[in-house]
Amino acid sequence: MQRYFIRKFLAGLTIAVPLGVTFGLAWWMLVAIDGWFQWVLPESLRFPGVGLLLAVLIVGALGVLASASATRERIAALERVL
């Protein structure tokens, strides 16, 4: 009975931990980026949620970089090293 519970608990952790980390990082990005860019942006572009817009743009730009052939080769080389 104890082994059963431990296995089910660990299975639950394998789902809960990545979800928690993902949502935690997403929340941090939204709050942090909002704060970082509020003083840089002109008054007309300062609105709540500008962090969300910038986060989407940053993640999209990272996706474009990751799909470029030169970047893929560098990522593959880094993965081989790791």
PyMOL commands that set and color helices and strands:
alter all, ss='L'
color gray80, all
select helices_A, chain A and resi 2-38+43-45+50-67+69-81
alter helices_A, ss='H'
color red, helices_A
deselect
rebuild
show_as cartoon
